[in-house]
């Protein structure tokens, strides 16, 4: 579970990154979850764009992806959300600075 200070730090980092995934009308499938897991392992912090034609609300989609990837929700803002999961192999972000 992230503390408020850790979440604020990650939000600051997330401001500088572009969304690397889009969730559209196909919603979430196993292949997409595998890609999310690979990206979280490589980057630790990812931003996702939810398209207007996707079924469901941004918050619902975010919570489902976070649950399926065992990641933490950093923020949901507008049609985007940010997820964080500490990498096992390539730890880059120190959230306890």
Secondary structure by P-SEA (a helix, b strand, c coil): cccaaaaaaaaaaacccccccccccccccaaaaaaaaaaaaaccbbbbbbcccccccaaaaaaaaaaaaccccccccccbbbbbbbbcccccccccc
